[in-house]
Amino acid sequence: MRKLRMGQIGGGPGSFIGRIHRMAVGLDAEIELVCGAFSSDPEKSKLAGATLYLDPRRVYASYADMIETERDLPADQRMDFVSIVTPNHVHYAPTQMALENGFHVVVDKPLTISLTEARSLAKTVEKTGLVLAVTHTYSGYPLVKEARAIVSSGKIGAIRKVYVEYPQGWLSTALENSGQKQARWRTDPAQSGAGGAIGDIGTHAAHLAEYITGLKITAINALINTFVQDRRLDDDSSMLVKFDNGASGVLFATQVAAGEENNLNIRVYGELGGLEWRQEEPNTLVLKWLDRPKEILRAGWDYLSGAAKSNTRTPAGHPEGYVEAFANIYLAFARAVRDHELGKRIDPSEYDFPSVDEGVRGMTFIDAVIKSAHSTQKWTPVV
């Protein structure tokens, strides 16, 4: 037994998400960072490696150099998998190269910048049999897993209505023109892809709805807006959605709701009851019943499902949050990688982490929203 060895692509100076990934892998002592290509600028990559106390020989000038060099190291030294935390346009090529060279992959969402690229990666995962996880973070929260277990159990009956909302306010002004790195690449179609708000946060909302309900979105009637003058991508979206069991819903994702932080929230209603979860209060789940008072469920209690309890690290009343949700995805991914090394063919659904299939679903969602928003037909199938 040993820690899995991780290499990271991206996550250098100025990166927000790279640091989050590194914090997450440190929580459970299952993974260690051993190498990286942290920036497209070799000097910045060196600087990042030095601040992380890595062996300078394993801090690389490019992701291609890292993958090729690590591949040729002895098996007891080389990295086991790659964590890709770059802007969206640098997801496909390093993921494809890593898989082709025998490395498992964790990649930030969305999976790629096009549906064509996403489907290509799905074929490569199928061909190689390697493990790929996509960090749709919110599925890692314990009470999101509890919500999923409640719906799956049938306690609230057949699902009829789903409302999922993701309002942010940080792009209410032209922040990208100030030089702010995160705003700049997220509003650049060459780096972000065809979707702005719908790619950055709308995919999270859609994944959360499908994850909790176990249903698939089959059709979308969408409106997208760009409110900030001269911005090149959408910063606001609203849509009606249909699910494969006949349920209907509403989804909106906006980054121009002034004063909002990361207020992702979801309400699911069945014939017997409903539930509500909010990311800004992630350790609480509200159950609503047709014929009795509502219930407040809290993380850390023994009355929760096994899925919720196994993804909680602290007793009730000790807050867990965003980093722990990432860590839960990495922990499930690590179990799958270890089983793969023992010769087992991996079905990601058995480990409960978002796989390449969810990554393709995310890109299919973006594609359908854009088609619907620009169509007079409006109702657009998600295929």
Backbone torsions as a table, in degrees:
resi	resn	phi	psi	omega
1	MET	NA	138.7	179.1
2	ARG	-156.2	167.3	173.1
3	LYS	-71.2	146.1	171.2
4	LEU	-72.5	141.7	-178.0
5	ARG	-97.0	123.8	-175.7
6	MET	-110.2	137.5	166.0
7	GLY	-107.9	148.7	-178.9
8	GLN	-122.8	137.1	175.0
9	ILE	-113.3	120.1	-171.4
10	GLY	88.7	-173.7	177.1
11	GLY	86.4	18.7	-179.5
12	GLY	-83.4	-157.6	-176.7
13	PRO	-54.3	130.8	179.8
14	GLY	87.8	-5.7	179.8
15	SER	-80.7	134.5	173.3
16	PHE	-87.5	-51.1	-168.5
17	ILE	-75.1	-28.3	179.4
18	GLY	-60.4	-42.0	179.4
19	ARG	-65.3	-39.0	178.7
20	ILE	-60.7	-44.8	178.7
21	HIS	-60.9	-42.4	-178.8
22	ARG	-67.3	-38.3	175.8
23	MET	-62.4	-42.8	-175.9
24	ALA	-63.5	-42.6	-176.5
25	VAL	-70.3	-16.5	179.6
26	GLY	-83.1	-9.0	-171.9
27	LEU	-72.8	-31.6	-169.5
28	ASP	-115.9	7.4	176.1
29	ALA	57.7	27.8	178.4
30	GLU	-100.2	-19.8	-169.7
31	ILE	-137.0	143.5	172.8
32	GLU	-132.5	142.8	176.4
33	LEU	-81.4	123.8	-177.6
34	VAL	-118.7	-16.4	-177.2
35	CYS	-161.2	168.6	178.4
36	GLY	-172.6	155.4	166.2
37	ALA	-121.6	90.7	-163.4
38	PHE	-86.4	-9.5	-178.5
39	SER	-159.1	155.1	172.9
40	SER	-72.4	-13.9	174.3
41	ASP	-93.6	112.6	-176.2
42	PRO	-55.7	-35.8	-179.7
43	GLU	-67.9	-39.1	177.6
44	LYS	-67.7	-34.7	177.1
45	SER	-64.3	-43.6	176.9
46	LYS	-59.7	-44.3	-179.8
47	LEU	-60.7	-44.8	179.5
48	ALA	-62.5	-43.6	179.1
49	GLY	-61.1	-38.5	179.1
50	ALA	-65.7	-41.4	-179.8
51	THR	-68.6	-20.4	178.0
52	LEU	-97.4	5.6	176.0
53	TYR	60.9	35.6	178.5
54	LEU	-87.1	155.5	172.9
55	ASP	-59.1	121.9	-177.6
56	PRO	-56.5	-26.7	179.7
57	ARG	-69.8	-14.8	-178.9
58	ARG	-113.9	22.9	170.3
59	VAL	-110.9	116.1	-165.0
60	TYR	-107.5	156.3	-178.5
61	ALA	-81.5	-19.7	179.8
62	SER	-152.9	158.2	179.1
63	TYR	-66.8	-33.2	178.8
64	ALA	-64.0	-42.2	177.8
65	ASP	-62.0	-41.8	-179.6
66	MET	-63.9	-49.2	-176.9
67	ILE	-62.8	-44.4	-178.8
68	GLU	-67.8	-41.7	-178.9
69	THR	-69.5	-43.9	179.6
70	GLU	-64.4	-36.9	178.2
71	ARG	-57.3	-35.6	-174.7
72	ASP	-89.6	-2.5	176.6
73	LEU	-74.7	158.5	174.4
74	PRO	-57.5	150.2	-175.1
75	ALA	-58.6	-29.6	-178.8
76	ASP	-83.9	5.4	179.2
77	GLN	-123.5	-36.0	-172.2
78	ARG	-65.7	157.2	176.5
79	MET	-63.5	153.1	176.8
80	ASP	-92.7	-33.0	-177.7
81	PHE	-153.4	166.9	-178.7
82	VAL	-116.0	136.1	171.6
83	SER	-106.5	120.0	-174.5
84	ILE	-108.4	114.1	-173.0
85	VAL	-128.8	38.7	-179.7
86	THR	-90.7	169.3	165.9
87	PRO	-55.9	159.3	-168.1
88	ASN	-55.6	-35.4	-174.7
89	HIS	-71.5	-10.0	176.2
90	VAL	-113.1	38.4	172.9
91	HIS	-97.3	-47.7	-170.1
92	TYR	-64.6	-55.8	-171.5
93	ALA	-60.9	-48.5	179.0
94	PRO	-68.6	-32.5	176.6
95	THR	-64.4	-46.9	179.2
96	GLN	-60.7	-44.6	-178.4
97	MET	-66.3	-40.7	179.1
98	ALA	-62.2	-47.3	179.6
99	LEU	-61.4	-43.8	-178.9
100	GLU	-64.6	-22.1	-180.0
101	ASN	-102.7	13.8	170.8
102	GLY	90.7	14.4	-178.3
103	PHE	-105.5	137.6	170.5
104	HIS	-69.9	163.4	-173.0
105	VAL	-141.1	138.0	161.2
106	VAL	-114.3	126.8	-178.0
107	VAL	-129.6	138.1	178.6
108	ASP	-68.0	156.9	179.9
109	LYS	-87.4	157.7	-9.2
110	PRO	-68.9	160.3	-171.9
111	LEU	-56.6	-42.6	-176.5
112	THR	-147.5	-166.9	174.2
113	ILE	-106.8	3.5	177.2
114	SER	-151.7	154.6	177.7
115	LEU	-65.8	-34.6	177.9
116	THR	-60.7	-46.2	178.0
117	GLU	-62.3	-42.7	-178.1
118	ALA	-61.0	-44.3	179.9
119	ARG	-66.6	-33.1	176.2
120	SER	-63.5	-42.5	178.5
121	LEU	-65.2	-37.8	178.4
122	ALA	-60.1	-39.3	177.6
123	LYS	-65.8	-38.2	-180.0
124	THR	-68.2	-39.8	176.7
125	VAL	-61.8	-44.3	179.4
126	GLU	-62.4	-41.7	-178.2
127	LYS	-67.2	-43.0	-175.0
128	THR	-85.4	-25.4	-175.5
129	GLY	74.0	10.5	-179.0
130	LEU	-80.2	168.6	-175.1
131	VAL	-97.6	128.5	175.4
132	LEU	-129.4	129.2	176.2
133	ALA	-119.0	143.6	175.7
134	VAL	-113.4	131.2	-173.5
135	THR	-84.9	71.2	164.2
136	HIS	-79.2	87.2	-163.0
137	THR	-57.2	-39.5	-167.1
138	TYR	-68.6	-20.3	174.5
139	SER	-69.5	-9.9	179.0
140	GLY	-85.1	-11.3	-179.5
141	TYR	-70.3	136.6	-178.9
142	PRO	-55.3	-42.0	-175.9
143	LEU	-81.1	-14.7	166.8
144	VAL	-69.7	-39.9	176.4
145	LYS	-66.4	-34.7	175.5
146	GLU	-64.7	-43.4	177.8
147	ALA	-59.1	-43.4	178.7
148	ARG	-61.2	-43.3	-179.2
149	ALA	-64.6	-38.3	179.8
150	ILE	-65.6	-45.7	178.9
151	VAL	-62.7	-44.7	-178.6
152	SER	-62.3	-32.5	-178.6
153	SER	-71.8	-17.0	-177.4
154	GLY	85.8	5.1	-175.9
155	LYS	-59.5	-34.9	-179.1
156	ILE	-100.4	8.6	175.6
157	GLY	80.0	-175.7	-179.9
158	ALA	-63.0	135.4	-176.4
159	ILE	-73.6	134.6	179.8
160	ARG	-116.7	-39.7	-174.4
161	LYS	-135.6	141.0	176.3
162	VAL	-135.2	125.3	174.8
163	TYR	-119.9	121.7	179.6
164	VAL	-133.8	131.0	-172.5
165	GLU	-132.9	139.3	173.8
166	TYR	-135.3	86.1	175.7
167	PRO	-92.8	130.7	168.2
168	GLN	-125.8	161.7	178.2
169	GLY	-124.6	2.0	-169.0
170	TRP	-69.3	-18.6	178.7
171	LEU	-107.8	28.5	178.7
172	SER	-66.5	-20.8	174.6
173	THR	-122.4	174.1	-176.9
174	ALA	-77.8	63.5	-176.8
175	LEU	-61.1	-29.9	-179.0
176	GLU	-61.3	-23.9	-179.5
177	ASN	-81.0	-6.4	179.9
178	SER	-88.5	-5.9	-176.5
179	GLY	93.2	1.1	179.2
180	GLN	-64.1	118.9	-169.5
181	LYS	-60.5	-46.7	-176.1
182	GLN	-64.2	-39.8	178.7
183	ALA	-70.1	-37.2	-174.8
184	ARG	-63.5	-49.4	-176.2
185	TRP	-76.6	-29.0	-179.3
186	ARG	-71.4	-19.7	179.2
187	THR	-104.6	9.3	179.7
188	ASP	-104.9	112.6	-177.3
189	PRO	-60.3	-26.0	178.8
190	ALA	-68.8	-27.1	-179.2
191	GLN	-104.4	-32.7	-175.4
192	SER	-91.8	-29.5	-173.1
193	GLY	101.8	-168.0	-173.7
194	ALA	-74.0	-18.4	-178.0
195	GLY	-107.0	135.0	173.5
196	GLY	-91.8	-97.7	177.8
197	ALA	-60.6	-36.1	-178.2
198	ILE	-69.7	-28.7	176.9
199	GLY	-81.1	-39.5	-174.3
200	ASP	-74.9	-46.9	-176.8
201	ILE	-124.0	-23.8	177.7
202	GLY	-62.3	-36.0	177.8
203	THR	-64.3	-34.0	175.5
204	HIS	-63.8	-44.7	-178.5
205	ALA	-63.4	-44.5	180.0
206	ALA	-64.2	-42.8	179.5
207	HIS	-64.0	-41.3	179.8
208	LEU	-60.8	-42.9	179.8
209	ALA	-62.0	-44.1	-179.7
210	GLU	-71.7	-36.0	-178.1
211	TYR	-66.2	-48.1	-177.2
212	ILE	-69.0	-44.3	-174.4
213	THR	-82.3	-22.3	-173.0
214	GLY	73.7	7.7	179.9
215	LEU	-98.7	166.7	175.5
216	LYS	-115.0	137.0	172.4
217	ILE	-72.6	125.4	-176.3
218	THR	-106.8	-23.5	-178.7
219	ALA	-154.5	151.8	-175.2
220	ILE	-135.7	140.2	171.6
221	ASN	-122.4	101.7	-163.8
222	ALA	-117.9	150.5	169.4
223	LEU	-126.5	127.3	173.9
224	ILE	-121.8	148.7	-177.9
225	ASN	-132.2	156.0	166.8
226	THR	-127.3	102.6	-173.8
227	PHE	-84.8	-34.0	-177.2
228	VAL	-80.5	126.3	-174.8
229	GLN	-57.7	134.4	176.6
230	ASP	70.8	3.0	173.7
231	ARG	-68.4	141.2	-171.1
232	ARG	-94.3	-8.5	178.8
233	LEU	-129.8	164.8	178.0
234	ASP	-62.5	144.6	172.9
235	ASP	-121.9	8.0	-177.1
236	ASP	-159.0	142.2	177.5
237	SER	-152.5	149.3	174.0
238	SER	-142.5	143.8	-178.1
239	MET	-157.7	149.7	165.8
240	LEU	-90.9	144.3	-179.2
241	VAL	-132.9	149.1	173.0
242	LYS	-115.4	143.7	179.4
243	PHE	-111.7	163.7	-171.5
244	ASP	-73.0	-7.3	174.7
245	ASN	-100.5	4.6	-177.4
246	GLY	98.4	-8.7	177.6
247	ALA	-65.9	156.1	176.3
248	SER	-123.1	164.1	-179.1
249	GLY	-161.7	177.8	177.8
250	VAL	-130.8	134.4	177.2
251	LEU	-131.2	131.3	168.3
252	PHE	-136.0	147.3	178.0
253	ALA	-139.4	122.1	-177.7
254	THR	-140.9	146.3	176.3
255	GLN	-116.8	15.3	179.1
256	VAL	-123.2	24.9	175.0
257	ALA	-87.3	87.6	-172.3
258	ALA	-52.8	130.4	179.2
259	GLY	95.2	-14.7	178.0
260	GLU	-83.1	149.8	178.2
261	GLU	-102.3	-96.1	176.3
262	ASN	-131.3	67.8	-169.1
263	ASN	-90.3	51.5	174.0
264	LEU	-63.7	127.7	177.0
265	ASN	-148.6	154.6	-176.8
266	ILE	-141.1	141.1	172.7
267	ARG	-127.0	131.2	-179.9
268	VAL	-125.7	130.2	-178.0
269	TYR	-122.8	126.6	172.9
270	GLY	-107.8	-175.0	-177.6
271	GLU	-71.7	-19.2	-176.5
272	LEU	-111.7	-17.3	-177.6
273	GLY	-178.3	-176.2	-179.4
274	GLY	-145.0	173.6	176.8
275	LEU	-144.3	157.9	-178.0
276	GLU	-144.1	134.5	178.9
277	TRP	-138.6	141.2	179.5
278	ARG	-127.6	132.1	-178.4
279	GLN	-65.4	-29.8	180.0
280	GLU	-78.2	-8.4	172.4
281	GLU	-135.0	65.0	-163.3
282	PRO	-73.5	-14.7	-176.9
283	ASN	-92.3	12.4	178.8
284	THR	-125.2	135.8	172.8
285	LEU	-128.5	128.2	-179.9
286	VAL	-101.0	126.9	173.7
287	LEU	-105.9	134.1	-178.9
288	LYS	-121.4	132.6	-173.4
289	TRP	-117.8	150.8	179.7
290	LEU	-66.2	-34.2	-168.6
291	ASP	-129.1	16.5	177.5
292	ARG	-158.7	168.5	-176.4
293	PRO	-62.2	155.7	178.2
294	LYS	-66.8	157.8	178.0
295	GLU	-117.2	145.1	175.0
296	ILE	-111.2	113.4	177.3
297	LEU	-98.3	143.0	-178.1
298	ARG	-128.3	146.0	-180.0
299	ALA	-63.6	146.6	173.5
300	GLY	96.9	-3.7	-177.9
301	TRP	-95.9	152.1	-176.7
302	ASP	-70.0	-16.8	-178.2
303	TYR	-75.7	-6.8	-179.2
304	LEU	-78.7	166.2	179.8
305	SER	-68.6	164.8	177.8
306	GLY	-61.5	-36.6	179.8
307	ALA	-62.9	-42.1	179.1
308	ALA	-67.9	-45.6	-177.0
309	LYS	-66.0	-38.4	-177.7
310	SER	-72.7	-11.4	178.0
311	ASN	-109.4	20.0	178.6
312	THR	-120.4	134.0	-174.6
313	ARG	-104.2	-19.2	-173.1
314	THR	-125.8	159.8	177.7
315	PRO	-66.4	164.4	179.1
316	ALA	-53.1	140.8	178.8
317	GLY	90.9	-7.1	176.3
318	HIS	-104.6	106.7	-169.7
319	PRO	-61.9	135.5	168.3
320	GLU	-120.5	154.1	-173.9
321	GLY	-153.1	-136.1	-168.7
322	TYR	-59.4	-48.7	-178.3
323	VAL	-64.3	-40.8	179.4
324	GLU	-64.9	-34.6	177.7
325	ALA	-64.0	-43.3	173.2
326	PHE	-58.9	-45.1	-177.4
327	ALA	-61.0	-35.0	179.0
328	ASN	-65.2	-36.9	176.3
329	ILE	-66.1	-44.9	179.4
330	TYR	-63.6	-37.5	-178.8
331	LEU	-66.3	-42.8	177.1
332	ALA	-65.3	-40.8	176.8
333	PHE	-60.8	-43.4	-179.3
334	ALA	-61.9	-39.9	177.5
335	ARG	-62.0	-40.9	179.6
336	ALA	-66.0	-40.9	179.3
337	VAL	-63.1	-44.0	178.9
338	ARG	-61.9	-41.4	178.3
339	ASP	-67.3	-36.6	177.0
340	HIS	-60.1	-42.2	-179.9
341	GLU	-66.0	-19.7	175.5
342	LEU	-87.4	0.6	176.0
343	GLY	99.2	5.9	-179.0
344	LYS	-83.5	137.8	173.3
345	ARG	-80.2	130.1	-167.8
346	ILE	-94.1	126.4	167.7
347	ASP	-106.1	107.3	-174.9
348	PRO	-55.6	-28.5	-179.4
349	SER	-63.5	-24.0	178.5
350	GLU	-76.1	-15.9	-177.4
351	TYR	-109.6	-13.0	175.6
352	ASP	65.2	54.5	167.0
353	PHE	-133.4	151.5	179.7
354	PRO	-67.2	128.0	-174.2
355	SER	-105.9	-172.9	177.1
356	VAL	-59.7	-29.6	179.1
357	ASP	-63.8	-42.2	175.7
358	GLU	-66.6	-33.3	175.5
359	GLY	-62.5	-42.8	176.8
360	VAL	-65.7	-39.8	176.7
361	ARG	-58.1	-40.7	179.3
362	GLY	-61.6	-43.8	179.2
363	MET	-69.9	-34.1	175.6
364	THR	-63.7	-39.2	177.6
365	PHE	-61.3	-50.4	180.0
366	ILE	-57.5	-46.2	-178.6
367	ASP	-59.7	-43.7	-178.8
368	ALA	-68.4	-39.3	179.1
369	VAL	-61.6	-46.6	-178.7
370	ILE	-64.9	-42.3	177.8
371	LYS	-62.1	-44.8	-179.5
372	SER	-63.6	-43.4	-176.9
373	ALA	-63.4	-27.5	-177.7
374	HIS	-104.6	11.8	-177.1
375	SER	-112.0	146.2	172.0
376	THR	-82.4	-15.1	177.8
377	GLN	-71.5	-34.2	177.3
378	LYS	72.5	-69.1	-178.9
379	TRP	-67.2	116.8	-173.6
380	THR	-122.1	127.2	-179.7
381	PRO	-69.1	146.5	177.0
382	VAL	-97.3	91.9	-176.6
383	VAL	-137.5	NA	NA
